[in-house]
Structure formats: C-alpha cells, structure tokens
Amino acid sequence: MTPISDTALKQLFVDARTHSHWQPRPVPDAVLRSLYEMLRHAPTSANCSPARFVFVRSAEGKARLKPCLAAGNVDKTMAAPVTAIVAHDSQFTELLPRLYPHADARSWFAGNQPLTDVTAFRNGTLQGGYLILAARALGLDCGPMSGFDNAALDAEFFPDGRWKSNFLVNLGFGEAGKLHARSPRLTFDDACRLA
C-alpha cells in the first residue's frame, strides 16, 4: 500500500470538523448505502462485525428520537438530515460461522457473556469510527455525540433488547461558517509512549 494524498488526509482528519449546524440538503439513501459498503470492509476481531446502524432521516423517526436526547443535542439533531444510531448486536456470535468460516469462533464465546459483551462493544465502537471516516470520504460532515438516554433509545428503537445503542452521529452538509475555532489536541509526547 502507498500513502493516500495530502488532500485525502486533510478531508478525513486535518480539515474535518465536528458539526452542529446543518445545511437543508438531504443525504440520498444511495450515499448511506455507499457509506456502509465502505465501512463494512474495515477490520474487526475475527471479522465479528457486531455494529448495527439505524439511519434516522424521516420526520417520524426524528420524532421518536427527540425525547431520548439531552436538551443540548435536540436542535442540532433535529436539523441534521440524518442521525446514525451506532449500536451493536448483543448476539453477534450467531453470525460467526458465516463471517469467520475458517475456525469455530463461536465456541470462543460460548458460556462467556462478559467476553461476548466487551467484544460487541469494542468492535461496534470501532465500526462507528469507520462510519465517520467513510462519511467524510464521501463528502459528508459528521457530528458524533453521546448526550442521550441509551435506555430510552433502546426501548424505542430496539425493544427486543438484542441491539444496544452506543453513540449517535449526525450526518449531512455542515454550515462551515458556524464552526468555532478548532480546540487544541494533545501532542505525541502528551499522548504516546515508545516501548
């Protein structure tokens, strides 16, 4: 592999920002499908792929989501063309024979609920990060956030209890003129060690 261009790196990381204000431009369903087609190829442990996504884009869906949000997240989420609920499947192991056919990966989790839970959460979170990168690669802006009632959202969107919400990502075309100055980031020496 060779490094991607500086332009691509800037779009994915350096120039990309977290948006709270949105242009009234829809995100076509075809773009959401392309986004998933990209992110699904990124790695997870034993290809377990536990993330599940709900793309809330209709007025009815937003009305269901609104009561679950913290007050400070209501306006920006209602204005976003799409809000992705990043969740994970608590029974992802059922699909391991199909997703990881060269080993009996399902047996690794049998009778070990703590391992199943942490694997689902860890890898589902990782896939949520891939969603953000795929969205940025497709020219979308993102507004990832917590600040919602997981239990209320799960009861509303996942009443059977199988899927569990993790975080939300507002998607669309941000209002760049309403961004505040970029906040500082930690340096390599602040955040990293060489061992």
C-alpha positions as CSV (number, residue, x, y, z in Angstrom):
1,M,0.0,0.0,0.0
2,T,1.1,3.6,-0.6
3,P,0.1,6.6,1.4
4,I,-3.0,8.5,0.3
5,S,-2.8,12.1,-0.9
6,D,-2.5,15.0,1.5
7,T,-5.8,16.2,0.1
8,A,-7.5,12.9,1.2
9,L,-5.8,13.0,4.6
10,K,-6.9,16.5,5.2
11,Q,-10.5,15.6,4.3
12,L,-10.5,12.6,6.6
13,F,-8.6,14.1,9.6
14,V,-7.0,17.5,9.5
15,D,-9.7,19.7,8.0
16,A,-12.7,17.6,9.1
17,R,-14.6,19.1,12.0
18,T,-17.5,18.2,14.3
19,H,-20.6,20.0,13.0
20,S,-23.6,21.2,14.9
21,H,-25.2,23.3,12.2
22,W,-26.6,21.9,9.0
23,Q,-27.5,23.0,5.5
24,P,-31.0,21.9,4.5
25,R,-29.7,19.5,1.9
26,P,-30.8,15.8,2.0
27,V,-28.4,12.9,2.1
28,P,-29.6,10.4,-0.5
29,D,-30.2,6.8,0.6
30,A,-27.7,5.8,-2.1
31,V,-25.0,7.7,-0.2
32,L,-25.9,5.9,3.0
33,R,-25.6,2.6,1.2
34,S,-22.2,3.5,-0.2
35,L,-21.1,4.6,3.3
36,Y,-22.0,1.2,4.7
37,E,-20.4,-0.6,1.7
38,M,-17.1,1.1,2.6
39,L,-17.1,0.7,6.3
40,R,-18.1,-3.0,6.3
41,H,-14.7,-3.9,4.8
42,A,-12.7,-2.4,7.7
43,P,-11.3,-4.9,10.3
44,T,-12.9,-6.2,13.4
45,S,-11.6,-9.0,15.6
46,A,-12.4,-12.4,14.0
47,N,-14.4,-10.4,11.4
48,C,-17.2,-10.4,14.1
49,S,-18.8,-7.2,12.7
50,P,-21.2,-6.6,15.6
51,A,-22.1,-3.0,14.7
52,R,-25.7,-2.2,13.6
53,F,-26.8,1.1,12.3
54,V,-30.1,2.9,12.1
55,F,-30.2,5.9,9.8
56,V,-32.9,8.2,11.2
57,R,-33.9,10.5,8.4
58,S,-37.7,10.8,8.4
59,A,-39.8,13.2,10.4
60,E,-41.4,10.2,12.1
61,G,-38.0,8.8,13.0
62,K,-36.8,12.1,14.3
63,A,-39.9,12.4,16.4
64,R,-39.1,9.1,18.0
65,L,-35.5,10.1,18.6
66,K,-36.2,13.5,20.1
67,P,-37.4,12.5,23.6
68,C,-34.2,10.4,24.0
69,L,-31.9,13.4,23.5
70,A,-30.2,15.6,26.1
71,A,-31.6,19.1,25.8
72,G,-28.4,20.5,24.3
73,N,-28.5,18.0,21.5
74,V,-32.1,18.4,20.4
75,D,-31.8,21.4,17.9
76,K,-28.7,20.1,16.1
77,T,-30.0,16.6,15.8
78,M,-33.4,17.7,14.6
79,A,-31.7,19.9,12.0
80,A,-29.3,17.2,10.7
81,P,-30.5,15.4,7.5
82,V,-29.6,12.1,9.1
83,T,-28.7,10.8,12.5
84,A,-27.0,7.4,12.6
85,I,-27.6,5.4,15.7
86,V,-24.4,3.4,16.2
87,A,-25.4,0.2,18.0
88,H,-24.1,-3.3,18.4
89,D,-25.8,-6.7,18.2
90,S,-25.6,-8.5,21.6
91,Q,-26.0,-11.8,19.8
92,F,-23.4,-11.2,17.0
93,T,-21.9,-14.6,17.7
94,E,-24.7,-16.3,15.9
95,L,-23.3,-15.0,12.6
96,L,-19.7,-16.1,13.2
97,P,-20.0,-19.3,11.3
98,R,-20.7,-17.2,8.2
99,L,-18.4,-14.4,8.9
100,Y,-15.4,-16.4,10.1
101,P,-15.8,-19.8,8.5
102,H,-12.2,-21.0,8.8
103,A,-12.4,-21.5,12.6
104,D,-15.1,-22.3,15.2
105,A,-15.0,-18.7,16.5
106,R,-18.5,-19.1,18.0
107,S,-17.1,-21.6,20.5
108,W,-14.7,-18.9,21.8
109,F,-17.7,-17.1,23.3
110,A,-19.9,-20.0,24.4
111,G,-20.8,-19.6,28.1
112,N,-18.7,-16.4,28.4
113,Q,-21.2,-13.4,28.4
114,P,-18.6,-10.9,29.7
115,L,-16.3,-11.7,26.7
116,T,-19.3,-11.5,24.3
117,D,-20.4,-8.1,25.7
118,V,-17.0,-6.5,25.7
119,T,-16.2,-7.8,22.2
120,A,-19.5,-6.5,20.8
121,F,-19.0,-3.1,22.4
122,R,-15.3,-2.7,21.5
123,N,-15.8,-3.8,17.8
124,G,-19.1,-2.0,17.4
125,T,-17.4,1.2,18.6
126,L,-14.6,0.6,16.2
127,Q,-17.1,0.3,13.4
128,G,-18.7,3.5,14.4
129,G,-15.3,5.2,13.9
130,Y,-15.2,3.6,10.5
131,L,-18.6,5.1,9.8
132,I,-17.3,8.6,10.5
133,L,-14.3,8.1,8.2
134,A,-16.4,6.6,5.4
135,A,-18.9,9.5,5.7
136,R,-16.0,12.0,5.4
137,A,-14.6,10.2,2.5
138,L,-17.9,10.5,0.7
139,G,-18.0,14.3,1.4
140,L,-20.4,14.3,4.3
141,D,-19.8,16.2,7.5
142,C,-20.3,14.5,10.9
143,G,-21.4,15.4,14.4
144,P,-20.7,12.4,16.6
145,M,-22.1,12.7,20.1
146,S,-23.3,11.0,23.3
147,G,-25.7,13.0,25.3
148,F,-28.8,10.9,25.1
149,D,-30.7,8.3,27.2
150,N,-29.4,4.9,26.0
151,A,-32.2,3.0,27.8
152,A,-34.9,5.2,26.4
153,L,-33.5,5.0,22.9
154,D,-33.1,1.2,23.1
155,A,-36.7,0.8,24.3
156,E,-37.9,2.9,21.4
157,F,-35.8,1.6,18.6
158,F,-34.7,-1.9,19.8
159,P,-37.5,-3.2,22.0
160,D,-36.4,-6.8,21.7
161,G,-33.2,-6.0,23.6
162,R,-30.9,-7.6,21.0
163,W,-29.3,-4.4,19.7
164,K,-27.7,-1.9,22.2
165,S,-27.1,1.8,21.4
166,N,-23.6,3.2,21.8
167,F,-23.5,6.7,20.3
168,L,-25.0,8.9,17.7
169,V,-23.6,10.6,14.6
170,N,-25.4,13.4,12.8
171,L,-24.6,13.3,9.1
172,G,-25.1,15.9,6.3
173,F,-23.6,19.0,4.9
174,G,-22.4,21.3,7.7
175,E,-22.5,25.1,7.9
176,A,-18.8,25.8,7.9
177,G,-19.3,29.4,8.8
178,K,-20.8,28.5,12.1
179,L,-17.9,26.4,13.3
180,H,-15.9,27.7,16.3
181,A,-12.1,27.7,16.3
182,R,-10.6,24.2,16.5
183,S,-9.9,23.1,20.0
184,P,-6.3,22.1,21.0
185,R,-5.2,18.5,20.6
186,L,-2.6,16.6,22.6
187,T,0.9,16.3,21.2
188,F,2.6,13.0,20.5
189,D,4.6,13.4,23.7
190,D,1.5,14.1,25.7
191,A,-0.4,11.0,24.5
192,C,2.1,8.5,23.3
193,R,5.0,6.3,24.6
194,L,7.5,4.3,22.7
195,A,8.2,1.0,24.3
